Amino acid sequence: MLTLEEAQERMFARLQSLGSERIQLDSAARRVLVAEVIAALDLPGFDNSAMDGYAVRAADVTGASTEEPAALRLIGRVAAGEVFSSEVGPDECVRLFTGSPLPRGADAVVMQEDTRVDAVHPNEVRVCDAAKPWEHVRLRGEDVKRGEVLLRAGDRIGFAQLNLLAASGVAEVTVARRPMVGLIATGNELRPPGELLATGQIYESNRWMLAAALREIGVEPRIYPIVMDTLEATHDALARAFDECDAVITFGGVSVGELDFVKAAFEQLGGTIDFWKVAVKPGKPFAFGEWRGRFLFGLPGNPVSALVTFLLLVRPALLKLQNANELHLPSHPAVLAEPLNNRGDRRHFMRVTVNAAGEVRVLGMQASHAVGALATANGLVDVPAQTMLPAGSSVRVLRWEF
């Protein structure tokens, strides 16, 4: 039985890039960049006003106050997207709006709230506050300079990265090919949601849970029908899925019971099981194998075990296939609001909830079939074997948000 770290290393050593493709920016969310992106222009691309007001020369409004305002002659108006052709001279100003290019000769912007305009003399602006040089001015290149690396190869594209790319004029990016991953649930007792249940039957939920989790990491899920517990049915389902997908995730059928056929069917197909069993709880019966450069991830059937092994083993492996820089779940320190006790001989990744104050609480049953508490959990705490962590202990929480 492998440790979690040994299992990850064994998988990472077998995984290879699936290649790349050039795509439009509007379809790049959640994808992983293959080539770094260099800024082709400065951001901002020109000096511009940070607010509505007036472009001035800071020296002309030194000492200005409400009691003794500086009187300036209004010589023009510039909206965002326009350019002022003249230069601002001594005791002159130009009306600006947020984003308006700063006219030549001006070196500051005075907020309109700090000015007065007399209706009788509309071309005279009284400035009631002093301005420092470059105050309220967004300087060219202060955010991003031309030639800088915007994003690195291996970075995942989220909403903030999309904003940066679009603002920089990037319309296409080169990204890792999106893996196609098949989802197969095995079990005579399983039925799809929406059907009527007979005595002893349950609804299958793992495929829907992990389909959503896969999309979050840029993977395309393909859901296959529920497979009955026979060697022939399992073999046929795996053959079809591996013919169409880069990897296959199965649920159930990887333990040692008489009706567990996944490993045998995979080997009958010609695949090789690299390892089976990982020293974690929940999720010990986890299988990883390879067939013609495509990969099998055999997960336990219980929903909590399936999710935990996905988060700890499958998720990083599929990100590795895309050459992502960050493979593992984000984590942060927090404090236990109640004790956590692991009496077992394996590391127990307990489901918890973390509140805004950084307090960690255990949610309901920790049994591998208990889905009620799973729906309100937002993290895992790794509790070593034979360990009790008292309330007040500092722990590290692995976080997820779907």
FENMO-V413791 format. One record per pair of residues at least 24 apart in sequence whose ideal C-beta (glycine too) atoms are under 10 Angstrom apart, sorted by the first residue. I is the first residue (numbers start at 0). J is the second residue. Records with the same first field share a line. If there is no record, write none. Layout:
I = J, J
This chain:
0 = 274, 275, 276, 277, 278, 279, 283, 345
1 = 273, 274, 275, 276, 277, 278, 279, 285, 287
2 = 277, 278, 279, 345, 346
3 = 277, 278, 279, 282, 285, 308, 311, 312, 345, 346, 348, 381
4 = 277
5 = 274, 277, 278
6 = 273, 274, 276, 277, 278, 279, 285, 287, 308, 311, 312, 316
7 = 277, 311, 312, 315, 316, 319, 326, 327
9 = 273, 274, 287
10 = 273, 274, 287, 289, 294, 296, 312, 313, 315, 316, 319, 320
11 = 315, 316, 319, 320, 326
12 = 273, 319
13 = 271, 273, 287, 288, 289, 292, 294, 316, 319
14 = 246, 289, 292, 294, 315, 316, 317, 318, 319, 320, 321, 322
15 = 292, 319, 320, 322
16 = 175, 176, 319, 320, 321, 322
17 = 175, 176, 177, 178, 179, 245, 246, 292, 320, 321, 322
18 = 175, 176
19 = 152, 172, 173, 174, 175, 176, 321, 322
20 = 172, 173, 174, 175, 176, 177
21 = 171, 172, 173, 174
22 = 171, 172, 173, 174, 176, 177
23 = 170, 171, 172
24 = 156, 161, 164, 165, 169, 170, 171, 172
25 = 161, 165, 170
26 = 172, 174, 177
27 = 156, 157, 160, 161, 164, 165, 169, 171, 172, 173, 174, 217
28 = 155, 156, 157, 158, 160, 161, 217
29 = 155, 156, 157, 158, 174, 177, 214, 215, 216, 217, 218, 321
30 = 154, 155, 156, 157, 160, 172, 173, 174, 175, 176, 177, 216, 217, 321, 323
31 = 152, 153, 154, 155, 156, 174, 175, 176, 177, 216, 217, 318, 320, 321, 322, 323, 324, 325
32 = 149, 150, 151, 152, 153, 154, 155, 156, 160, 164, 172, 173, 174, 175, 321, 322, 323, 324
33 = 152, 153, 172, 173, 174, 175, 176, 321, 322
34 = 150, 151, 152, 172, 173, 174
35 = 148, 149, 150, 151, 152, 153, 154, 173
36 = 147, 148, 149, 150, 151, 152, 154, 156, 160, 163, 164, 167, 169, 172, 173
37 = 145, 146, 147, 148, 149, 150, 167, 169
38 = 140, 142, 143, 144, 145, 146, 147, 148, 149, 150, 163, 166, 167, 168, 169
39 = 145, 146, 149, 167, 168, 169
40 = 139, 140, 143, 144, 145, 146, 166, 167, 168
41 = 138, 139, 140, 141, 142, 143, 144, 145, 146, 147, 167
42 = 137, 139, 140, 141, 142, 143, 144, 145, 147, 149, 163, 166, 167, 168
43 = 98, 100, 136, 137, 138, 139, 140, 141, 142, 143, 166
44 = 100, 139, 140, 143, 145, 166, 167, 168
45 = 82, 98, 100, 101, 137, 138, 139, 140
46 = 100, 101, 102, 103, 105, 106, 108, 133, 136, 137, 138, 139, 140, 141
47 = 77, 79, 95, 96, 97, 98, 99, 100, 101, 108, 136, 137, 138, 139
48 = 77, 79, 93, 95, 96, 97, 98, 99, 100, 101, 102, 105, 107, 108, 110, 135, 136, 137
49 = 95, 97, 98, 108, 110, 134, 135, 136, 137
50 = 95, 96, 97, 98, 99, 108, 109, 110, 111, 112, 135, 136, 137
51 = 94, 95, 96, 97, 98, 99, 108, 110, 111, 112, 135
52 = 92, 93, 94, 95, 96, 97, 99, 107, 108, 109, 110, 111, 112, 113, 114, 124, 126, 130, 135
53 = 87, 91, 92, 93, 94, 95, 105, 107, 108, 109, 110, 111, 113, 114, 116, 124, 126, 130, 135
54 = 83, 87, 91, 92, 93, 94, 95, 99, 100, 101, 102, 103, 104, 105, 106, 107, 108, 109, 135, 136
55 = 87, 90, 91, 92, 93, 95, 102, 104, 105, 106, 107, 108, 109, 114, 124, 126, 130, 134
56 = 87, 88, 89, 90, 91, 92, 104, 105, 106, 107, 130, 132
57 = 105, 106, 107, 108, 109, 129, 130, 131, 132, 133, 134
58 = 89, 90, 106, 107, 130, 132
59 = 87, 88, 89, 90, 91, 92, 105, 106, 107, 126, 130
60 = 90, 92, 107, 109, 113, 114, 126, 127, 128, 129, 130, 131
61 = 129, 130, 131
62 = 129
63 = 109, 113, 114, 125, 126, 127, 128, 129, 130
64 = 113, 126, 127, 128, 129
65 = 113, 115, 125, 127, 128
66 = 127
67 = 125, 127
68 = 113, 114, 115, 124, 125, 126, 127, 128
69 = 109, 114, 124, 125, 126, 127, 128, 129, 130
70 = 115, 120, 123, 124, 125, 126
71 = 109, 114, 122, 123, 124, 125, 126
72 = 120, 122, 123, 124
73 = 116, 120, 121, 122, 123, 124
74 = 102, 122
75 = 102
77 = 101, 102
91 = 124
92 = 123, 124, 126
93 = 124
94 = 124
95 = 135, 136
97 = 135, 137
98 = 137
100 = 139
101 = 133, 135, 136, 137, 138, 139
105 = 136
106 = 130, 131, 132, 133, 134, 136
107 = 131, 132, 133, 134, 135, 136
108 = 133, 134, 135, 136, 137
109 = 134, 135
110 = 134, 135
142 = 166
143 = 167
151 = 324
152 = 322, 323, 324
153 = 318, 321, 322, 323, 324, 325, 326
154 = 323, 324, 325
155 = 216, 217, 318, 321, 323, 324, 325
156 = 217
174 = 217, 321, 322
175 = 217, 318, 320, 321, 322, 323
176 = 217, 219, 245, 320, 321
177 = 214, 216, 217, 218, 219, 245, 320, 321
178 = 213, 216, 217, 218, 219, 220, 244, 245, 246, 293, 294, 316, 317, 318, 320, 321
179 = 213, 218, 219, 220, 221, 240, 243, 244, 245, 246, 247, 293
180 = 209, 210, 213, 218, 219, 220, 221, 240, 244, 245, 246, 247, 248, 294, 296, 313, 317, 320
181 = 206, 220, 221, 222, 223, 236, 237, 239, 240, 241, 242, 243, 244, 245, 246, 247, 248, 249, 293, 295
182 = 206, 207, 208, 209, 210, 213, 220, 221, 222, 223, 240, 244, 247, 248, 249, 250, 298
183 = 221, 222, 223, 224, 225, 226, 233, 236, 237, 239, 240, 244, 247, 248, 249, 250, 251, 252, 261, 295, 297
184 = 209, 222, 223, 224, 225, 226, 236, 248, 249, 250, 251, 252, 298, 300, 305
185 = 225, 226, 227, 228, 229, 232, 233, 236, 237, 249, 250, 251, 252, 253, 258, 259, 260, 261, 264, 297, 300
186 = 225, 226, 227, 228, 250, 251, 252, 258, 300
187 = 225, 226, 227, 228, 229, 258
188 = 225, 228, 251, 300
189 = 225, 226, 227, 228, 250, 251, 300
190 = 225
191 = 222, 224, 225
201 = 368
203 = 250, 251, 300, 302
204 = 250, 302, 305, 370, 373
205 = 248, 249, 250, 251, 298, 299, 300, 301, 302, 304, 305, 306, 309
206 = 248, 250, 305
208 = 250, 302, 305, 306, 309, 370, 373, 374, 401
209 = 248, 250, 296, 298, 302, 305, 306, 309, 313, 314, 401
210 = 248
211 = 401
212 = 306, 309, 310, 313, 314, 317, 399, 401
213 = 248, 309, 313, 314, 317
214 = 401
215 = 314, 399, 400, 401
216 = 313, 314, 315, 317, 318, 321, 323, 326
217 = 317, 318, 321, 323
218 = 245, 246, 248, 313, 314, 317, 318, 320, 321
219 = 244, 245
220 = 244, 248
221 = 247
223 = 247, 249
225 = 250, 251
226 = 250, 251, 252, 260, 261, 264
227 = 258, 260
228 = 252, 256, 257, 258, 259, 260
229 = 258, 260, 264
230 = 258, 260, 261, 263, 264, 267
231 = 260, 264, 267
232 = 260, 264
233 = 258, 259, 260, 261, 262, 263, 264, 265, 267, 268
234 = 260, 261, 263, 264, 265, 266, 267, 268
235 = 264, 268
236 = 261, 264
237 = 261, 264, 265, 267, 268, 270, 290, 295
238 = 264, 265, 267, 268, 269, 290
240 = 293, 295
241 = 265, 268, 269, 270, 290, 291, 293, 294, 295
242 = 293
244 = 293, 294
245 = 292, 293, 294, 317, 320
246 = 289, 293, 294, 295, 296, 313, 316, 317, 320
247 = 288, 290, 293, 294, 295, 296, 297
248 = 294, 295, 296, 297, 298, 305, 308, 309, 313, 317
249 = 286, 295, 296, 297, 298, 299, 300, 305
250 = 296, 297, 298, 299, 300, 301, 302, 304, 305, 309
251 = 284, 297, 298, 299, 300, 301, 304, 305
252 = 284, 286, 297, 298, 299, 300
253 = 284, 285, 286, 295, 296, 297, 298, 299, 300
254 = 283, 284, 286, 297, 299, 300
255 = 284
256 = 284
259 = 284, 297, 300
261 = 286, 288, 295, 297, 298
262 = 286, 288, 295, 297
265 = 289, 290, 295, 297
266 = 290
268 = 295
270 = 294, 295
271 = 295
272 = 297
277 = 308, 311, 312, 345, 346
278 = 344, 345, 346, 384
279 = 304, 307, 308, 311, 312, 345, 346, 347, 348, 381
280 = 304, 307, 341, 343, 344, 345, 346, 347, 348, 349, 365, 367, 382, 384
281 = 305, 306, 307, 308, 345, 347, 348, 349, 350, 365, 366, 367, 368
282 = 306, 307, 308, 309, 310, 311, 312, 345, 348, 367
283 = 308, 345, 367
284 = 308
285 = 309, 311, 312, 313
287 = 312, 313, 316
294 = 320
299 = 367
300 = 367, 368
301 = 366, 367, 368, 369, 370
302 = 367, 368, 369, 370, 373
303 = 348, 350, 364, 365, 366, 367, 368, 369, 370, 372, 373, 376
304 = 366, 367, 368
305 = 367
306 = 348, 350, 367, 370, 373, 376, 379, 399, 401
307 = 347, 348, 349, 350, 367, 373, 379, 397
308 = 348
309 = 399
310 = 348, 379, 397, 399
311 = 346, 348, 379, 381, 397
314 = 399
327 = 397
328 = 378, 379, 396, 397, 398, 399
329 = 378, 396, 397, 398, 399, 400
330 = 378, 379, 380, 381, 394, 395, 396, 397, 398
331 = 357, 378, 395, 396, 397, 398
332 = 357, 359, 393, 394, 395, 396
333 = 357, 358, 359, 378, 380, 392, 393, 394, 395, 396, 398
334 = 358, 359, 390, 391, 392, 393, 394
335 = 359, 360, 361, 380, 388, 389, 390, 391, 392, 393, 394
336 = 360, 361, 390, 391
337 = 361, 388, 389, 390, 391
338 = 387, 388, 389, 390, 391, 392
339 = 365, 380, 381, 382, 386, 387, 388, 389, 390, 392, 394
340 = 382, 385, 386, 387, 388, 389
341 = 365, 380, 381, 382, 383, 384, 385, 386, 387, 388
342 = 384, 385, 386, 387
343 = 382, 384, 385, 386
344 = 384, 385
345 = 383, 384, 385
346 = 381, 382, 383, 384, 386
347 = 379, 380, 381, 382, 383, 384, 386
348 = 378, 379, 380, 381, 382, 397
349 = 376, 378, 379, 380, 381, 382, 388, 394
350 = 375, 376, 377, 378, 379, 380
351 = 376, 377, 378, 379, 380, 394, 396, 397, 398
352 = 376, 377, 378, 396
353 = 377, 378, 380, 394, 396, 398
357 = 393, 396
358 = 390
359 = 388, 390, 392, 393, 394, 396
377 = 401
